[in-house]
Amino acid sequence: MTEVFGATYSRAYDALYGDKNYVQECDLIQRFFENHRGDERIDDVLDLGCGTGGHALVLAERGWRVVGVDRSEEMLTQARTKALGAGLAAPPEWVCGDIRDIHLGKTFDAAIMMFAVLGYQLRNEDVLATLTTMRRHLRAGGLAVLDFWYGPGVLHERPARRTKEVPTAEGRWRRVASSDLDVRRHRCTVHYELEHVCGSGVRERAAESHDMRFFFPLELQLLLQLGDLTLVELAAFPETDKRPDQTCWNAIAVARAGGDVAPGTRTAEDLVPPDSTRRTIE
């Protein structure tokens, strides 16, 4: 795994993703909780790869006890600052650690892993270690919610070079992103060139390459099962009222802790539409 989210990128993170609607995404997470919790209460939530706390803070404001884990101390510094400013009665607990092997010594009613955090786990061993961490921290029957890059969409809607500029009090952040696609290994490497432009000059500059893995439905279902998690819902993201197809780069999965598939449980094949591009070979 490459080192990502250094000091400069962490400082720019909230500005660059200021258009990300964390409230709406937490509405969706809450709906998944309500749809799949059954008779069980959900009181506490583990946020793996919490970043600067965008989801964790919204969930804590809604009354859940939240623990956020991230490997970047710079990102957690931003999260702590935001939590202080939010004036929450019960702010999240922030823990610095690697989500592949962290042990918190307690279990939760639900766990989330948002903003394609699973995609930063490149090898099968890393994916399984991360899902094992998620399962280890869930009570029996607990819920897991995670979004990810959807393989059919990535291959259909190929990545393109993009430039993004956002204003700051001193000037603006400018980020240029270009990508290399490795279809065989299910990876997309995104190269970021980041500048903080102030006046007529550049105050700081950074470059990072983020290796991201994308997933296919049956592959994800199998990886979840190996991690003792059963897939119970798969949807496009954030348009969760439809199933993912080749026009979707992002999808979201809901899984339940406990690997035994109950009678009548749908499989990933049931949760995605048939390939509309498939043709009969005569």
C-alpha positions in Angstrom: 0.0 0.0 0.0 1.4 3.4 -0.9 1.6 6.2 1.6 -1.2 8.6 1.0 -2.8 11.6 2.6 0.3 13.4 3.7 0.3 16.7 5.6 -0.4 18.9 2.6 -3.2 16.7 1.2 -4.7 16.4 4.7 -4.9 20.2 5.1 -6.5 20.5 1.7 -8.9 17.5 2.1 -12.0 19.2 3.5 -11.7 22.0 0.9 -11.3 19.6 -2.0 -14.3 17.5 -0.9 -16.4 20.4 0.3 -19.1 19.4 -2.2 -19.4 15.9 -0.7 -22.8 15.6 1.0 -22.0 13.8 4.2 -25.4 14.5 5.7 -27.1 12.8 2.7 -24.8 9.9 2.9 -25.5 9.5 6.6 -29.2 9.5 5.8 -28.5 6.5 3.5 -26.5 4.8 6.2 -29.2 5.4 8.7 -31.8 4.0 6.3 -29.7 0.8 5.8 -29.5 0.5 9.6 -33.3 0.8 9.9 -34.0 -1.6 7.0 -31.7 -4.4 8.2 -31.4 -4.2 12.0 -34.4 -6.3 12.6 -35.4 -6.2 16.3 -31.8 -5.2 17.4 -30.9 -1.6 18.5 -28.0 0.1 17.0 -26.3 2.3 19.6 -22.6 2.4 18.7 -20.9 2.6 15.3 -17.3 2.0 14.3 -16.0 4.1 11.4 -13.0 2.5 9.7 -10.9 4.8 7.6 -12.7 7.8 9.1 -10.5 10.5 7.5 -11.3 14.0 8.8 -14.5 12.7 10.4 -17.1 13.7 7.9 -19.4 10.7 8.5 -18.5 10.2 12.2 -19.4 13.7 13.2 -22.8 13.6 11.6 -23.6 10.2 13.1 -22.4 11.4 16.6 -24.6 14.5 16.2 -27.6 12.1 15.6 -26.9 10.4 18.9 -24.8 7.3 18.1 -21.6 6.5 20.0 -18.9 6.6 17.4 -15.3 5.5 17.3 -13.3 6.6 14.2 -10.1 4.9 13.1 -7.6 6.2 10.6 -3.9 5.5 9.9 -3.2 9.2 9.1 -2.5 11.3 12.2 -2.8 14.4 10.0 -6.3 13.5 9.0 -7.3 12.8 12.7 -5.9 16.2 13.7 -8.4 17.7 11.3 -11.2 15.5 12.7 -10.4 16.5 16.3 -10.4 20.2 15.4 -13.8 19.9 13.7 -15.2 17.9 16.7 -14.2 20.7 19.1 -15.9 23.2 16.9 -19.1 21.2 16.6 -19.8 21.3 20.4 -21.1 17.7 20.5 -22.3 16.4 23.8 -20.7 13.0 23.0 -18.0 13.5 20.3 -16.5 10.6 18.5 -13.4 8.8 19.9 -10.5 9.1 17.5 -7.9 6.3 17.2 -4.9 6.2 15.0 -4.2 2.8 13.6 -4.1 0.5 10.6 -7.5 -0.9 9.8 -6.0 -4.2 8.6 -4.9 -5.2 12.1 -6.2 -2.8 14.8 -7.7 -4.4 17.9 -9.9 -2.1 20.0 -11.0 -4.8 22.5 -14.7 -4.2 22.1 -17.5 -4.8 19.6 -20.1 -2.5 18.0 -23.6 -2.8 16.7 -22.6 -1.5 13.3 -19.5 -0.6 11.3 -19.0 1.6 8.3 -16.2 2.0 5.8 -16.9 4.9 3.5 -15.4 6.9 0.6 -14.0 3.8 -1.1 -11.7 3.0 1.9 -11.8 -0.7 1.0 -10.3 0.1 -2.4 -7.0 1.2 -0.7 -6.6 -2.5 0.2 -4.9 -3.7 -2.9 -4.0 -7.4 -2.3 -6.5 -10.1 -1.4 -4.6 -10.5 1.9 -5.2 -6.8 2.7 -8.9 -6.9 1.8 -9.4 -10.0 3.9 -7.5 -8.5 6.8 -9.6 -5.3 6.7 -12.9 -7.3 6.5 -11.7 -9.5 9.4 -11.1 -6.3 11.4 -14.6 -5.2 10.6 -16.0 -8.5 11.6 -13.9 -8.8 14.8 -15.4 -5.5 16.0 -19.0 -6.4 15.2 -21.3 -8.3 17.6 -23.1 -11.3 16.1 -25.6 -10.1 13.6 -24.1 -6.6 13.5 -24.3 -4.6 10.3 -21.5 -3.5 8.0 -21.9 -0.7 5.4 -19.2 0.0 2.8 -19.0 1.8 -0.5 -16.5 0.9 -3.2 -15.5 1.4 -6.9 -17.7 -0.8 -9.0 -15.7 -2.7 -11.5 -18.2 -2.8 -14.4 -18.6 1.0 -14.2 -14.8 1.6 -14.0 -14.2 -0.4 -17.1 -17.1 1.1 -19.0 -16.6 4.7 -17.9 -12.8 4.9 -18.1 -11.0 7.5 -15.9 -10.0 10.8 -17.5 -7.7 13.7 -16.6 -9.5 16.2 -14.3 -8.6 19.6 -12.8 -10.4 20.9 -9.7 -10.0 24.3 -8.1 -11.5 25.5 -4.8 -11.2 28.8 -3.1 -9.5 29.4 0.3 -9.1 32.4 2.5 -5.6 33.0 1.1 -6.1 31.9 -2.5 -7.1 28.5 -3.9 -6.2 24.9 -4.0 -5.6 23.5 -7.4 -5.6 19.7 -8.0 -4.8 17.9 -11.2 -5.7 14.2 -11.3 -4.6 11.7 -14.0 -5.1 7.9 -13.9 -3.6 4.6 -15.1 -5.8 1.6 -15.3 -4.6 -1.9 -14.6 -7.4 -4.1 -15.7 -5.7 -7.4 -14.9 -5.1 -6.5 -11.2 -8.4 -4.6 -10.8 -6.5 -1.4 -10.0 -6.7 2.3 -10.9 -3.7 4.5 -9.9 -4.7 8.1 -9.5 -1.9 10.6 -9.7 -2.6 13.9 -7.8 -0.6 17.1 -8.3 -1.7 19.6 -5.6 -0.9 23.3 -5.3 -1.9 25.9 -2.8 -1.9 29.1 -4.9 -1.8 32.4 -3.0 -1.5 35.7 -4.9 0.8 35.2 -7.8 2.8 32.3 -6.3 2.5 28.8 -5.0 2.7 28.5 -1.2 2.9 24.7 -1.1 2.9 21.9 -3.5 2.5 18.1 -3.1 2.2 15.0 -5.3 0.6 11.7 -4.3 -0.3 8.5 -6.2 -3.3 6.6 -4.8 -3.6 3.0 -5.9 -7.2 2.0 -5.8 -8.8 -1.4 -6.3 -12.2 -1.8 -7.8 -14.5 -4.8 -7.2 -17.0 -6.9 -9.0 -20.2 -8.2 -7.3 -19.4 -11.9 -7.0 -15.8 -11.1 -6.0 -17.0 -8.9 -3.2 -19.5 -11.3 -2.0 -16.9 -14.1 -1.8 -14.4 -11.8 0.0 -17.2 -10.8 2.5 -18.0 -14.5 3.1 -14.4 -15.3 3.7 -14.4 -12.5 6.3 -17.5 -14.0 8.0 -19.9 -11.3 6.6 -23.0 -12.1 4.6 -24.0 -9.7 1.8 -27.6 -8.6 2.2 -27.9 -5.5 -0.1 -26.0 -4.1 -3.0 -27.0 -0.8 -4.6 -25.7 2.0 -6.7 -24.2 4.9 -4.7 -25.4 7.5 -3.9 -28.5 6.7 -6.0 -29.4 3.7 -3.8 -32.8 3.3 -5.2 -31.3 1.5 -8.2 -29.1 -1.5 -8.7 -25.5 -0.8 -9.9 -24.8 -1.2 -13.6 -22.0 -0.3 -16.0 -22.9 3.4 -15.7 -22.0 3.4 -12.0 -18.5 4.0 -10.7 -19.6 3.7 -7.1 -21.7 1.1 -5.3 -22.5 0.4 -1.7 -22.9 -2.9 0.1 -24.6 -3.9 3.3 -23.5 -7.1 5.1 -24.3 -8.9 8.3 -21.8 -10.4 10.7 -22.0 -14.1 10.7 -21.0 -16.1 7.6 -23.8 -18.7 7.4 -26.2 -17.8 4.5 -29.7 -18.0 5.8 -32.4 -19.8 3.7 -33.8 -17.4 1.1 -30.8 -15.0 1.3 -30.1 -13.4 -2.1 -26.7 -13.8 -3.7 -24.7 -11.1 -5.5 -26.1 -12.6 -8.8 -29.6 -11.7 -7.5 -28.6 -8.3 -6.4 -27.4 -7.0 -9.7 -29.2 -6.7 -13.0 -28.4 -8.9 -16.0 -25.8 -7.6 -18.4 -27.9 -5.6 -20.9 -25.0 -5.8 -23.4 -24.8 -9.6 -23.5 -25.5 -11.1 -26.9 -26.2 -14.7 -27.9 -23.4 -16.2 -30.0 -24.8 -18.1 -32.9 
